[in-house]
Amino acid sequence: MSEQHRIVVVGTGFAGIGMAVRLKQAGYDDFVVLERADDVGGTWRDNTYPGCRCDVPSHLYSFSFAPNPEWSSTFSPQPEIEDYLRKVTDAFGVRPHIRFGHAVETADRVDGKWQITTSQGTFTADILLSGMGPLAEPSSPKLPGIEDFEGEVFHSARWNHDLNLSGRKVAVIGTGASAIQFVPAIQPEVEELHLFQRTPPWVMPRPDRKISAAEKAVYRRFPLVQKAIRAGIYWGRESMVLGFAKLPAIMKQAQKVAEKHLAHQVRDPLLRAKLTPDFTLGCKRVLISDDYYPAVARPNVEVVTDAIAEVTPTGIVTTDGVKHEVDTIIYGTGFKVTDLPVMDMVHGRDGVSLREAWADGMEAHLGTAINGFPNFFLLIGPNTGLGHSSMVFMIESQIAYIVDALKTMDAQGLQEVEVRRDVQRAFVDGVRSSMRNTVWTRGGCSSWYLDAEGRNTTLWPSFTFRFRQLTRRFDASEYQTLAM
C-alpha cells in the first residue's frame, strides 16, 4: 500500500527542516519528510571530521524564526549546528512528520501525482519538495590502482572515527574547505602527512572568538540585541558582493590581506610559493583559517604539488616518479555539486529525468521551479549558492516562495502548477548575463562552481536581498496551471 499525502518533503538539513516548520505554521499538516539517515541534520550530521565548523558567522547561520542565544563562538562548530537542527525539529513539532531510514530511490510524475519509491515503501503526493542539498554526496577521484591499496581509505564526509591516526603515514588529497579544517586537527597526531595539492586556495584570517556567558545572557533576555547583531553581520556580508560580482578591483585589495596572512604564517619561501594561488581571490571558494598554514609548515607535513600518477599497495606515486609511502588516504575532495544524485531520481512529465532536462546545464526559475516538472519545487537549486553569505537566508527565501505557491493554489483552486519555459529561459539568461563579469568567471581558475562546460550553474551572481525580492511573491501568471 502506498502512503498518500498532499506534500512530500525530501531531506532533513536546513532546507527540509525549515520547509517543514513553515508548512506547519501555514496550516499544512498533511505532509511527510523522508530522510535516509536515522536523525536530522543533513550535511551537518554527515560531516563529523575533526575541526569541522561553519565559515559563516553563527548569528547569521541559523533560521530567522529560531535564534540561538547559546552559540559558543562566533563561528559555530559542527556538533552545535547539528544539535541546533535537532532542537528546532522538536521545538516546532516537526519530528512526527519525519520518516527516518527512508532513502528516496525514484520520484516519478504519473497521472497527475508524484509516485515516490523509498527503501521502505512507496508514497504518493500531489506536491514534491526536494531539500536534497548539493553537499550531500561525496565526490572521490578515480585514482589508478586505488583498488590495490592495502591501507585505509575514506572521504572526510564519511570520517572513520574507529581508526586511530596516531603514528600513521597519512595522505590527504585535496585542499578545499574541509581539508583546511581537518589537516590542523590531525597534524599533531600523525607521524607523516602528505598533502596532495592540485591548486592552492586563498586563505583569509578567521575572526573567531568565544561568546561570553554575559553575552549569552543578554541574548536570552533581549532577543532584539541578537537580531540587531545578525542584521549587522548580514549587511556586512552583503557588501562583499561588490568585490565578487560588481567591482573586481575590490577583490585585488582584499587579496592583499590574504597575501599578508600567508607571508606572516609561512616563513619558508619555497613552501610559501607552493601555497600561493595564481588566480584572483574569490574565483574559488574563499577559505578562512588561522591554523592551516602553521600546520602545513610543521616538519611532519609535506605539500606535494606534482599530480598523482597511480596508487600502489603501499603508497602514492606522483608524475615526477617519487613514491610517497602511506598507510592511510583521506579524500578532502568535496561533493557532487554539478552532478547531483537527484538528477537521476526525479522524472517529470513524459518520464523525462532531471539529468535529461539539464543536458545543457542545470537551470530553474528562481532556482526553485523547473519546466517539465509540475508541482515540484527544488530548495538550494541551480544558481542559489553563495560565495559570501549564509545559505539559510536563501533557503528561507525559497521556502516563503513555495508556501505562497501553495496558498495561491488553494485560493485559485489549482491542482497543478508548472513554470512556463519562456519564464524559466528569461530568468536563466539574466543570471548567465550577470555572471559574465564576476570573479567566479573571470578570476582565472577552474572551480567546483563551474560545470563541465564552464558555466556557473551554482552561484547567485548578485545581492541576496535581490533574490528575496524576487521570491517574495508567487506569480501564477508565470506558470502553466491546471484547475481542480
GULO-424729 format. One record per residue (C-alpha): residue number from 1; residue in three letters; z negated, y, x. Coordinates in pm, 1 decimal, always signed. Layout:
# GULO-424729
NODE nufi drentor        w        v        u
NODE  NUM     ALA        Z        Y        X
...
//
This chain:
# GULO-424729
NODE nufi drentor        w        v        u
NODE    1     MET     +0.0     +0.0     +0.0
NODE    2     SER    +93.1   +343.3   +128.3
NODE    3     GLU   -180.8   +604.8   +114.4
NODE    4     GLN    -46.4   +910.5    -67.7
NODE    5     HIS   -143.0  +1273.3     -8.6
NODE    6     ARG    +15.7  +1610.2    -60.4
NODE    7     ILE    -24.8  +1706.3   +306.2
NODE    8     VAL    -46.4  +1505.5   +627.3
NODE    9     VAL   -152.1  +1678.1   +948.3
NODE   10     VAL    -99.7  +1507.5  +1285.2
NODE   11     GLY   -336.3  +1568.3  +1578.0
NODE   12     THR   -690.4  +1698.8  +1621.7
NODE   13     GLY   -658.8  +1951.4  +1900.2
NODE   14     PHE   -693.0  +2322.9  +1831.6
NODE   15     ALA   -377.9  +2313.6  +1616.0
NODE   16     GLY   -475.2  +2021.3  +1393.8
NODE   17     ILE   -840.6  +2119.7  +1351.0
NODE   18     GLY   -755.8  +2484.7  +1286.8
NODE   19     MET   -494.8  +2379.4  +1030.7
NODE   20     ALA   -740.8  +2151.3   +854.5
NODE   21     VAL  -1009.3  +2420.4   +836.8
NODE   22     ARG   -771.7  +2675.1   +690.0
NODE   23     LEU   -635.5  +2423.6   +436.8
NODE   24     LYS   -986.7  +2360.4   +306.3
NODE   25     GLN  -1065.2  +2731.0   +295.3
NODE   26     ALA   -745.8  +2789.8    +96.0
NODE   27     GLY   -847.4  +2527.4   -158.9
NODE   28     TYR   -623.4  +2242.4    -43.4
NODE   29     ASP   -822.6  +1918.6    -37.9
NODE   30     ASP   -550.9  +1657.7    -78.2
NODE   31     PHE   -473.8  +1615.0   +291.2
NODE   32     VAL   -547.0  +1381.7   +580.8
NODE   33     VAL   -538.8  +1436.7   +955.9
NODE   34     LEU   -400.3  +1149.2  +1161.8
NODE   35     GLU   -544.6  +1105.5  +1511.0
NODE   36     ARG   -456.5   +830.1  +1757.6
NODE   37     ALA   -786.4   +855.1  +1950.0
NODE   38     ASP  -1142.4   +794.2  +1830.5
NODE   39     ASP  -1255.7  +1156.7  +1837.2
NODE   40     VAL  -1119.4  +1509.3  +1809.4
NODE   41     GLY  -1024.6  +1734.5  +2098.4
NODE   42     GLY   -658.1  +1687.1  +2186.1
NODE   43     THR   -582.7  +1779.0  +2545.3
NODE   44     TRP   -947.1  +1884.1  +2592.1
NODE   45     ARG  -1055.7  +1530.2  +2503.5
NODE   46     ASP   -796.5  +1359.6  +2722.3
NODE   47     ASN   -823.5  +1572.5  +3036.1
NODE   48     THR  -1159.6  +1489.4  +3190.1
NODE   49     TYR  -1070.2  +1519.2  +3557.5
NODE   50     PRO  -1330.7  +1672.4  +3791.1
NODE   51     GLY  -1329.5  +2051.4  +3779.9
NODE   52     CYS  -1132.6  +2074.3  +3454.0
NODE   53     ARG  -1177.1  +2410.6  +3283.6
NODE   54     CYS   -979.2  +2673.2  +3092.2
NODE   55     ASP   -794.6  +2955.6  +3265.6
NODE   56     VAL   -818.7  +3184.2  +2961.5
NODE   57     PRO  -1149.8  +3370.7  +2910.2
NODE   58     SER  -1390.7  +3180.0  +2684.9
NODE   59     HIS  -1437.0  +3453.5  +2423.5
NODE   60     LEU  -1061.4  +3455.0  +2357.5
NODE   61     TYR  -1007.5  +3080.4  +2382.6
NODE   62     SER  -1173.4  +3000.0  +2050.6
NODE   63     PHE  -1099.7  +3038.2  +1680.7
NODE   64     SER  -1139.2  +3388.7  +1540.1
NODE   65     PHE  -1328.5  +3237.9  +1244.6
NODE   66     ALA  -1568.1  +3038.7  +1465.7
NODE   67     PRO  -1702.1  +3243.8  +1758.0
NODE   68     ASN  -1919.3  +3058.0  +2005.6
NODE   69     PRO  -2213.5  +3256.7  +2146.3
NODE   70     GLU  -2316.2  +2966.7  +2371.2
NODE   71     TRP  -2037.3  +2963.1  +2631.4
NODE   72     SER  -2199.6  +2903.1  +2969.9
NODE   73     SER  -1947.8  +3105.2  +3169.4
NODE   74     THR  -1661.3  +3346.1  +3124.3
NODE   75     PHE  -1412.7  +3060.4  +3178.9
NODE   76     SER  -1517.9  +2751.7  +2983.2
NODE   77     PRO  -1542.9  +2404.5  +3140.5
NODE   78     GLN  -1369.3  +2117.0  +2962.5
NODE   79     PRO  -1682.4  +1946.9  +2819.6
NODE   80     GLU  -1784.5  +2268.6  +2641.4
NODE   81     ILE  -1441.1  +2316.1  +2483.7
NODE   82     GLU  -1434.1  +1955.5  +2365.0
NODE   83     ASP  -1785.3  +1997.3  +2223.8
NODE   84     TYR  -1680.6  +2324.7  +2056.6
NODE   85     LEU  -1398.0  +2146.9  +1871.6
NODE   86     ARG  -1637.0  +1873.6  +1757.0
NODE   87     LYS  -1879.7  +2134.5  +1623.0
NODE   88     VAL  -1603.6  +2323.5  +1438.9
NODE   89     THR  -1482.1  +1995.5  +1289.0
NODE   90     ASP  -1825.9  +1919.6  +1147.3
NODE   91     ALA  -1932.5  +2274.1  +1058.1
NODE   92     PHE  -1625.7  +2323.3   +836.5
NODE   93     GLY  -1632.6  +1976.6   +677.9
NODE   94     VAL  -1307.6  +1851.9   +827.6
NODE   95     ARG  -1420.8  +1515.2   +967.8
NODE   96     PRO  -1399.6  +1323.7   +634.3
NODE   97     HIS  -1028.5  +1407.9   +622.6
NODE   98     ILE   -956.7  +1256.7   +965.7
NODE   99     ARG   -819.1   +905.8  +1012.6
NODE  100     PHE   -909.6   +810.3  +1368.4
NODE  101     GLY   -723.2   +534.6  +1551.9
NODE  102     HIS   -404.2   +613.4  +1359.6
NODE  103     ALA   -126.6   +663.7  +1614.5
NODE  104     VAL   +184.4   +800.1  +1443.8
NODE  105     GLU   +487.8   +585.0  +1519.3
NODE  106     THR   +753.6   +734.7  +1289.8
NODE  107     ALA   +783.5  +1002.0  +1023.1
NODE  108     ASP  +1090.7   +987.2   +800.6
NODE  109     ARG  +1212.1  +1211.2   +518.4
NODE  110     VAL  +1301.0   +967.9   +240.1
NODE  111     ASP  +1370.1  +1054.3   -125.8
NODE  112     GLY  +1203.3  +1391.9   -103.6
NODE  113     LYS   +887.6  +1259.7    +63.1
NODE  114     TRP   +761.5  +1210.8   +416.3
NODE  115     GLN   +700.6   +845.0   +498.8
NODE  116     ILE   +465.8   +824.2   +795.8
NODE  117     THR   +411.4   +494.6   +974.3
NODE  118     THR   +100.0   +463.1  +1190.7
NODE  119     SER    -64.1   +191.2  +1396.1
NODE  120     GLN   -295.2   +124.1  +1098.9
NODE  121     GLY    -74.1   +163.3   +795.8
NODE  122     THR   +161.2   +398.7   +617.9
NODE  123     PHE   +117.8   +734.9   +448.7
NODE  124     THR   +333.5   +926.0   +203.7
NODE  125     ALA   +320.6  +1304.7   +190.4
NODE  126     ASP   +504.0  +1596.2    +34.2
NODE  127     ILE   +444.8  +1809.7   +342.2
NODE  128     LEU   +412.6  +1712.0   +708.8
NODE  129     LEU   +237.5  +1941.1   +957.8
NODE  130     SER   +256.5  +1847.8  +1325.4
NODE  131     GLY    -19.4  +1953.8  +1562.1
NODE  132     MET   +105.1  +1730.1  +1844.2
NODE  133     GLY    +96.2  +1982.3  +2124.9
NODE  134     PRO   +311.3  +1990.6  +2439.9
NODE  135     LEU    +18.8  +1893.7  +2665.6
NODE  136     ALA    -26.3  +1550.2  +2512.1
NODE  137     GLU   +193.0  +1307.7  +2708.5
NODE  138     PRO   +150.5  +1296.6  +3088.9
NODE  139     SER   +464.2  +1319.3  +3299.8
NODE  140     SER   +473.4  +1092.1  +3605.2
NODE  141     PRO   +753.5  +1087.3  +3863.3
NODE  142     LYS   +956.9   +770.6  +3911.5
NODE  143     LEU   +891.3   +710.0  +4279.8
NODE  144     PRO  +1091.9   +437.5  +4459.0
NODE  145     GLY   +863.4   +147.6  +4543.9
NODE  146     ILE   +567.5   +259.0  +4333.0
NODE  147     GLU   +552.5    -81.6  +4163.1
NODE  148     ASP   +473.2   -241.2  +4501.9
NODE  149     PHE   +185.8     -7.0  +4586.5
NODE  150     GLU   -131.6   -209.6  +4636.6
NODE  151     GLY   -380.1    +71.3  +4575.1
NODE  152     GLU   -495.2   +266.1  +4268.7
NODE  153     VAL   -256.2   +490.2  +4074.8
NODE  154     PHE   -339.3   +722.7  +3784.5
NODE  155     HIS   -249.1  +1058.7  +3629.7
NODE  156     SER   -500.2  +1343.2  +3622.7
NODE  157     ALA   -480.3  +1340.4  +3241.0
NODE  158     ARG   -592.0   +976.2  +3243.9
NODE  159     TRP   -858.1  +1005.2  +3512.2
NODE  160     ASN  -1005.2   +677.7  +3637.5
NODE  161     HIS  -1377.2   +754.7  +3629.0
NODE  162     ASP  -1461.2   +397.4  +3727.1
NODE  163     LEU  -1305.9   +449.7  +4068.9
NODE  164     ASN  -1536.9   +576.2  +4343.1
NODE  165     LEU  -1325.9   +803.7  +4563.1
NODE  166     SER  -1584.4   +818.0  +4838.8
NODE  167     GLY  -1425.3   +727.5  +5170.9
NODE  168     ARG  -1079.5   +669.9  +5021.2
NODE  169     LYS   -746.5   +795.5  +5151.9
NODE  170     VAL   -600.6   +981.5  +4857.2
NODE  171     ALA   -251.3  +1113.8  +4789.8
NODE  172     VAL   -228.7  +1393.0  +4535.0
NODE  173     ILE   +122.8  +1454.9  +4407.3
NODE  174     GLY   +172.4  +1798.8  +4259.0
NODE  175     THR    +13.4  +2141.2  +4299.9
NODE  176     GLY     +1.9  +2270.7  +3944.2
NODE  177     ALA   -278.8  +2388.4  +3717.5
NODE  178     SER   -460.6  +2054.1  +3713.2
NODE  179     ALA   -433.7  +1980.9  +4084.6
NODE  180     ILE   -578.4  +2314.3  +4192.4
NODE  181     GLN   -886.0  +2229.6  +3987.2
NODE  182     PHE   -946.6  +1866.9  +4084.7
NODE  183     VAL   -847.2  +1895.4  +4452.1
NODE  184     PRO  -1150.1  +2113.8  +4538.9
NODE  185     ALA  -1371.0  +1880.9  +4334.6
NODE  186     ILE  -1270.0  +1561.0  +4517.2
NODE  187     GLN  -1200.1  +1701.7  +4865.5
NODE  188     PRO  -1561.2  +1676.0  +4990.7
NODE  189     GLU  -1580.0  +1316.2  +4869.5
NODE  190     VAL  -1264.0  +1156.7  +5009.2
NODE  191     GLU  -1201.0  +1056.2  +5369.2
NODE  192     GLU   -846.1  +1191.4  +5369.2
NODE  193     LEU   -649.8  +1392.4  +5114.4
NODE  194     HIS   -273.0  +1411.5  +5148.4
NODE  195     LEU   -144.9  +1685.3  +4917.3
NODE  196     PHE   +225.6  +1641.7  +4843.8
NODE  197     GLN   +358.1  +1984.6  +4753.5
NODE  198     ARG   +710.1  +2042.1  +4630.1
NODE  199     THR   +664.4  +2412.0  +4554.9
NODE  200     PRO   +352.2  +2618.1  +4631.0
NODE  201     PRO   +206.1  +2811.9  +4335.3
NODE  202     TRP    +86.4  +3170.5  +4334.1
NODE  203     VAL   -292.0  +3167.2  +4303.7
NODE  204     MET   -494.9  +3465.8  +4186.2
NODE  205     PRO   -872.8  +3511.8  +4222.4
NODE  206     ARG  -1082.4  +3370.5  +3938.6
NODE  207     PRO  -1315.6  +3639.1  +3795.8
NODE  208     ASP  -1563.0  +3380.4  +3669.0
NODE  209     ARG  -1937.1  +3423.4  +3625.2
NODE  210     LYS  -2226.8  +3266.7  +3438.1
NODE  211     ILE  -2312.5  +3415.8  +3098.5
NODE  212     SER  -2680.9  +3501.4  +3093.4
NODE  213     ALA  -2933.3  +3391.9  +2831.8
NODE  214     ALA  -2976.8  +3756.9  +2733.0
NODE  215     GLU  -2604.6  +3793.6  +2666.1
NODE  216     LYS  -2603.0  +3479.2  +2453.7
NODE  217     ALA  -2897.4  +3610.7  +2253.6
NODE  218     VAL  -2708.7  +3934.3  +2187.3
NODE  219     TYR  -2401.3  +3740.9  +2072.5
NODE  220     ARG  -2610.8  +3529.5  +1836.0
NODE  221     ARG  -2786.7  +3828.6  +1683.4
NODE  222     PHE  -2497.6  +4075.5  +1688.4
NODE  223     PRO  -2169.0  +3882.1  +1643.2
NODE  224     LEU  -1973.2  +4208.1  +1638.4
NODE  225     VAL  -2057.4  +4256.5  +2006.9
NODE  226     GLN  -1882.7  +3931.8  +2098.7
NODE  227     LYS  -1596.5  +4022.1  +1866.4
NODE  228     ALA  -1556.9  +4356.2  +2046.8
NODE  229     ILE  -1553.9  +4184.6  +2385.5
NODE  230     ARG  -1295.1  +3940.9  +2255.5
NODE  231     ALA  -1078.2  +4233.7  +2143.6
NODE  232     GLY  -1109.2  +4397.9  +2483.8
NODE  233     ILE  -1003.6  +4077.7  +2659.8
NODE  234     TYR   -715.7  +4035.5  +2416.5
NODE  235     TRP   -569.4  +4381.1  +2476.2
NODE  236     GLY   -619.3  +4349.7  +2849.5
NODE  237     ARG   -421.6  +4027.2  +2843.2
NODE  238     GLU   -151.7  +4183.4  +2624.8
NODE  239     SER    -89.8  +4445.3  +2891.3
NODE  240     MET    +23.7  +4163.9  +3122.4
NODE  241     VAL   +335.7  +4119.7  +2907.6
NODE  242     LEU   +471.4  +4436.9  +3064.6
NODE  243     GLY   +493.7  +4260.4  +3400.1
NODE  244     PHE   +614.4  +3925.6  +3270.3
NODE  245     ALA   +879.7  +4045.6  +3028.7
NODE  246     LYS   +933.5  +4420.8  +3037.3
NODE  247     LEU   +883.9  +4581.8  +3379.6
NODE  248     PRO   +934.7  +4331.9  +3666.2
NODE  249     ALA   +819.7  +4589.3  +3924.2
NODE  250     ILE   +465.9  +4545.3  +3792.6
NODE  251     MET   +475.0  +4179.7  +3898.6
NODE  252     LYS   +559.1  +4284.7  +4252.3
NODE  253     GLN   +236.6  +4486.5  +4262.8
NODE  254     ALA    +31.8  +4202.8  +4113.0
NODE  255     GLN   +183.7  +3968.5  +4369.8
NODE  256     LYS    +20.2  +4171.7  +4646.3
NODE  257     VAL   -319.3  +4070.4  +4504.3
NODE  258     ALA   -220.6  +3703.6  +4531.0
NODE  259     GLU    -89.6  +3756.8  +4884.5
NODE  260     LYS   -418.8  +3915.1  +4992.5
NODE  261     HIS   -611.5  +3632.5  +4825.3
NODE  262     LEU   -413.3  +3377.7  +5028.4
NODE  263     ALA   -444.6  +3571.6  +5353.3
NODE  264     HIS   -819.8  +3611.9  +5309.0
NODE  265     GLN   -887.3  +3245.4  +5233.5
NODE  266     VAL   -639.5  +3073.7  +5468.4
NODE  267     ARG   -657.4  +3190.2  +5830.1
NODE  268     ASP   -420.2  +2932.3  +5980.0
NODE  269     PRO    -74.2  +3097.6  +5982.4
NODE  270     LEU   +113.7  +2766.8  +5967.2
NODE  271     LEU    -83.0  +2646.6  +5664.8
NODE  272     ARG    -55.3  +2989.0  +5505.2
NODE  273     ALA   +323.5  +2973.3  +5543.0
NODE  274     LYS   +326.6  +2635.7  +5366.5
NODE  275     LEU   +122.1  +2779.9  +5081.1
NODE  276     THR   +331.8  +3095.7  +5036.0
NODE  277     PRO   +577.7  +3077.2  +4742.5
NODE  278     ASP   +933.1  +3209.4  +4777.0
NODE  279     PHE   +958.9  +3324.8  +4415.0
NODE  280     THR   +821.2  +3617.3  +4218.8
NODE  281     LEU   +467.5  +3589.0  +4079.5
NODE  282     GLY   +485.4  +3474.0  +3718.3
NODE  283     CYS   +810.0  +3277.3  +3744.3
NODE  284     LYS   +594.8  +2964.6  +3743.0
NODE  285     ARG   +256.5  +2948.4  +3575.3
NODE  286     VAL    +12.5  +3184.2  +3748.5
NODE  287     LEU   -292.7  +2987.5  +3860.7
NODE  288     ILE   -645.2  +3117.4  +3917.3
NODE  289     SER   -892.4  +2971.1  +4165.2
NODE  290     ASP  -1144.9  +3072.8  +4427.7
NODE  291     ASP  -1193.1  +2727.9  +4577.6
NODE  292     TYR   -842.7  +2575.6  +4602.4
NODE  293     TYR   -735.2  +2746.4  +4924.9
NODE  294     PRO  -1065.0  +2680.2  +5105.5
NODE  295     ALA  -1040.2  +2313.3  +5001.7
NODE  296     VAL   -687.4  +2257.7  +5134.2
NODE  297     ALA   -784.5  +2430.8  +5458.9
NODE  298     ARG  -1051.9  +2169.6  +5531.1
NODE  299     PRO   -993.5  +1925.4  +5823.8
NODE  300     ASN   -960.1  +1618.0  +5598.4
NODE  301     VAL   -671.8  +1769.5  +5397.5
NODE  302     GLU   -303.7  +1754.6  +5491.2
NODE  303     VAL    -48.0  +1961.2  +5298.4
NODE  304     VAL   +280.3  +1769.8  +5301.6
NODE  305     THR   +593.9  +1967.1  +5217.0
NODE  306     ASP   +855.3  +1704.1  +5302.4
NODE  307     ALA   +992.5  +1520.2  +4999.7
NODE  308     ILE   +878.8  +1169.2  +4915.7
NODE  309     ALA  +1136.2   +908.3  +5016.8
NODE  310     GLU   +954.1   +596.5  +4899.1
NODE  311     VAL   +620.3   +434.8  +4830.0
NODE  312     THR   +522.3   +128.5  +5033.9
NODE  313     PRO   +242.7   -118.1  +4953.9
NODE  314     THR     +4.4    +83.7  +5173.6
NODE  315     GLY   +131.5   +439.8  +5169.3
NODE  316     ILE   +396.8   +702.9  +5113.1
NODE  317     VAL   +697.3   +766.5  +5339.4
NODE  318     THR   +845.4  +1117.1  +5340.8
NODE  319     THR  +1203.4  +1214.5  +5422.2
NODE  320     ASP  +1106.9  +1308.5  +5779.1
NODE  321     GLY  +1025.5   +941.5  +5839.7
NODE  322     VAL   +648.6   +985.5  +5851.3
NODE  323     LYS   +434.8   +725.2  +5675.1
NODE  324     HIS   +115.3   +853.7  +5516.2
NODE  325     GLU   -136.3   +569.6  +5481.6
NODE  326     VAL   -314.7   +599.6  +5144.8
NODE  327     ASP   -502.1   +368.2  +4909.3
NODE  328     THR   -503.5   +595.0  +4601.4
NODE  329     ILE   -230.4   +800.7  +4433.6
NODE  330     ILE   -319.4  +1068.1  +4179.5
NODE  331     TYR    -43.7  +1239.8  +3984.8
NODE  332     GLY   -102.5  +1607.5  +3915.3
NODE  333     THR   +243.9  +1638.4  +3768.2
NODE  334     GLY   +180.3  +1786.7  +3426.7
NODE  335     PHE   +317.5  +1689.9  +3088.6
NODE  336     LYS   +638.2  +1620.3  +2896.9
NODE  337     VAL   +675.8  +1974.1  +2766.0
NODE  338     THR  +1050.0  +1986.1  +2703.1
NODE  339     ASP  +1079.8  +1614.7  +2626.5
NODE  340     LEU   +817.8  +1578.4  +2356.3
NODE  341     PRO   +746.7  +1233.8  +2208.0
NODE  342     VAL   +760.8  +1390.6  +1860.8
NODE  343     MET  +1135.4  +1432.4  +1916.3
NODE  344     ASP  +1186.5  +1059.0  +1869.4
NODE  345     MET   +920.8  +1010.1  +1599.2
NODE  346     VAL  +1035.0  +1257.2  +1334.2
NODE  347     HIS  +1353.8  +1206.6  +1131.7
NODE  348     GLY  +1461.4  +1466.8   +878.6
NODE  349     ARG  +1742.7  +1490.2   +630.2
NODE  350     ASP  +2005.3  +1213.5   +666.1
NODE  351     GLY  +1787.7  +1035.0   +922.0
NODE  352     VAL  +1858.3  +1287.4  +1196.5
NODE  353     SER  +1587.9  +1283.6  +1463.4
NODE  354     LEU  +1442.0  +1593.5  +1622.5
NODE  355     ARG  +1598.7  +1484.1  +1950.6
NODE  356     GLU  +1941.9  +1482.5  +1786.3
NODE  357     ALA  +1877.5  +1816.0  +1617.2
NODE  358     TRP  +1770.6  +1958.4  +1952.9
NODE  359     ALA  +2064.4  +1822.7  +2151.9
NODE  360     ASP  +2141.4  +2180.4  +2262.1
NODE  361     GLY  +1778.2  +2266.5  +2330.0
NODE  362     MET  +1452.8  +2289.5  +2134.1
NODE  363     GLU  +1456.2  +2557.0  +1866.5
NODE  364     ALA  +1272.0  +2650.4  +1549.6
NODE  365     HIS  +1240.1  +2954.4  +1326.6
NODE  366     LEU   +923.5  +3132.5  +1441.7
NODE  367     GLY   +857.4  +2822.2  +1649.5
NODE  368     THR   +746.2  +2661.7  +1322.7
NODE  369     ALA  +1025.6  +2558.3  +1081.5
NODE  370     ILE  +1340.6  +2358.9  +1161.0
NODE  371     ASN  +1664.4  +2342.4   +968.0
NODE  372     GLY  +1731.8  +1986.8   +851.6
NODE  373     PHE  +1361.4  +1906.7   +822.0
NODE  374     PRO  +1239.3  +2005.9   +473.6
NODE  375     ASN   +865.7  +2055.5   +419.7
NODE  376     PHE   +798.7  +2006.5   +791.0
NODE  377     PHE   +614.1  +2263.6  +1000.0
NODE  378     LEU   +550.5  +2239.5  +1371.6
NODE  379     LEU   +248.4  +2400.8  +1536.0
NODE  380     ILE   +291.2  +2505.7  +1900.9
NODE  381     GLY   +664.1  +2460.7  +1857.1
NODE  382     PRO   +950.6  +2593.6  +2070.6
NODE  383     ASN   +902.9  +2938.6  +2225.3
NODE  384     THR   +541.1  +2977.1  +2117.8
NODE  385     GLY   +386.8  +2908.9  +2459.9
NODE  386     LEU   +225.1  +3186.0  +2661.9
NODE  387     GLY   +203.6  +3284.2  +3024.4
NODE  388     HIS    -66.9  +3544.8  +2981.2
NODE  389     SER   -299.2  +3489.5  +2685.4
NODE  390     SER   -467.0  +3241.8  +2450.9
NODE  391     MET   -264.7  +2979.3  +2267.2
NODE  392     VAL   -533.3  +2977.8  +1999.7
NODE  393     PHE   -408.9  +3320.8  +1889.4
NODE  394     MET    -55.2  +3184.7  +1848.2
NODE  395     ILE   -183.5  +2875.2  +1669.0
NODE  396     GLU   -380.6  +3085.3  +1419.2
NODE  397     SER    -69.5  +3295.4  +1353.9
NODE  398     GLN   +132.5  +2984.3  +1272.8
NODE  399     ILE   -145.7  +2842.0  +1058.9
NODE  400     ALA   -158.0  +3160.7   +849.6
NODE  401     TYR   +218.9  +3141.4   +803.9
NODE  402     ILE   +203.1  +2778.5   +688.9
NODE  403     VAL    -82.4  +2844.4   +445.6
NODE  404     ASP   +117.5  +3132.9   +298.5
NODE  405     ALA   +416.0  +2897.2   +268.5
NODE  406     LEU   +203.6  +2654.7    +66.9
NODE  407     LYS    +75.3  +2933.4   -158.0
NODE  408     THR   +431.0  +3058.3   -210.3
NODE  409     MET   +548.1  +2710.1   -301.4
NODE  410     ASP   +268.5  +2683.1   -558.8
NODE  411     ALA   +329.5  +3030.3   -701.0
NODE  412     GLN   +706.6  +2982.3   -733.0
NODE  413     GLY   +696.8  +2616.0   -836.0
NODE  414     LEU   +885.7  +2498.0   -529.9
NODE  415     GLN   +898.4  +2131.6   -442.4
NODE  416     GLU  +1081.7  +2174.4   -115.6
NODE  417     VAL  +1149.9  +2444.7   +143.4
NODE  418     GLU  +1387.1  +2422.3   +439.2
NODE  419     VAL  +1465.2  +2713.2   +669.1
NODE  420     ARG  +1827.1  +2826.8   +649.8
NODE  421     ARG  +2042.8  +2752.9   +953.6
NODE  422     ASP  +2158.7  +3115.2   +986.9
NODE  423     VAL  +1799.3  +3241.1   +980.1
NODE  424     GLN  +1695.3  +2995.6  +1249.5
NODE  425     ARG  +2002.2  +3081.7  +1457.4
NODE  426     ALA  +1934.3  +3455.8  +1437.9
NODE  427     PHE  +1572.1  +3409.2  +1545.3
NODE  428     VAL  +1661.6  +3180.7  +1836.8
NODE  429     ASP  +1941.7  +3410.2  +1953.3
NODE  430     GLY  +1696.7  +3700.3  +1952.7
NODE  431     VAL  +1442.7  +3505.6  +2157.5
NODE  432     ARG  +1702.2  +3396.0  +2411.6
NODE  433     SER  +1830.9  +3751.2  +2443.6
NODE  434     SER  +1478.4  +3878.5  +2506.5
NODE  435     MET  +1425.9  +3607.0  +2765.9
NODE  436     ARG  +1715.1  +3711.8  +2989.5
NODE  437     ASN  +1535.2  +3978.0  +3191.8
NODE  438     THR  +1191.4  +3818.2  +3210.7
NODE  439     VAL  +1030.1  +3697.8  +3531.8
NODE  440     TRP  +1048.3  +3340.7  +3396.3
NODE  441     THR  +1427.4  +3360.8  +3402.5
NODE  442     ARG  +1488.0  +3594.0  +3695.6
NODE  443     GLY  +1193.8  +3516.6  +3918.9
NODE  444     GLY  +1384.0  +3278.2  +4144.3
NODE  445     CYS  +1214.6  +2947.3  +4060.9
NODE  446     SER  +1258.2  +2623.8  +3870.8
NODE  447     SER   +964.5  +2560.3  +3638.3
NODE  448     TRP   +846.6  +2335.2  +3356.2
NODE  449     TYR   +910.6  +2630.0  +3127.0
NODE  450     LEU  +1283.1  +2552.5  +3154.6
NODE  451     ASP  +1473.8  +2261.1  +3005.3
NODE  452     ALA  +1742.7  +2055.9  +3179.0
NODE  453     GLU  +1999.6  +2327.6  +3106.4
NODE  454     GLY  +1783.6  +2604.5  +3249.3
NODE  455     ARG  +1688.2  +2750.1  +2910.0
NODE  456     ASN  +1336.1  +2872.3  +2849.7
NODE  457     THR  +1260.5  +2698.4  +2521.6
NODE  458     THR   +887.0  +2702.1  +2588.4
NODE  459     LEU   +750.9  +3056.9  +2609.7
NODE  460     TRP   +727.2  +3354.7  +2376.1
NODE  461     PRO   +901.4  +3647.2  +2551.2
NODE  462     SER   +702.1  +3933.6  +2401.8
NODE  463     PHE   +360.8  +4053.8  +2287.3
NODE  464     THR   +153.8  +3812.3  +2081.4
NODE  465     PHE    +80.0  +4082.0  +1824.2
NODE  466     ARG   +454.3  +4093.1  +1759.1
NODE  467     PHE   +450.6  +3719.2  +1686.5
NODE  468     ARG   +160.2  +3771.1  +1449.3
NODE  469     GLN   +353.9  +4041.1  +1266.3
NODE  470     LEU   +649.5  +3806.8  +1224.2
NODE  471     THR   +433.9  +3523.3  +1089.2
NODE  472     ARG   +211.2  +3735.0   +866.5
NODE  473     ARG   +408.6  +3650.0   +552.2
NODE  474     PHE   +622.9  +3355.9   +444.0
NODE  475     ASP   +957.9  +3481.1   +313.5
NODE  476     ALA  +1107.4  +3228.7    +71.6
NODE  477     SER  +1445.1  +3406.1    +87.9
NODE  478     GLU  +1482.1  +3271.4   +443.3
NODE  479     TYR  +1463.1  +2917.7   +308.2
NODE  480     GLN  +1670.3  +2681.5   +100.2
NODE  481     THR  +1441.4  +2587.0   -184.1
NODE  482     LEU  +1421.9  +2314.0   -445.6
NODE  483     ALA  +1226.1  +2376.8   -764.4
NODE  484     MET   +997.2  +2116.7   -912.4
//
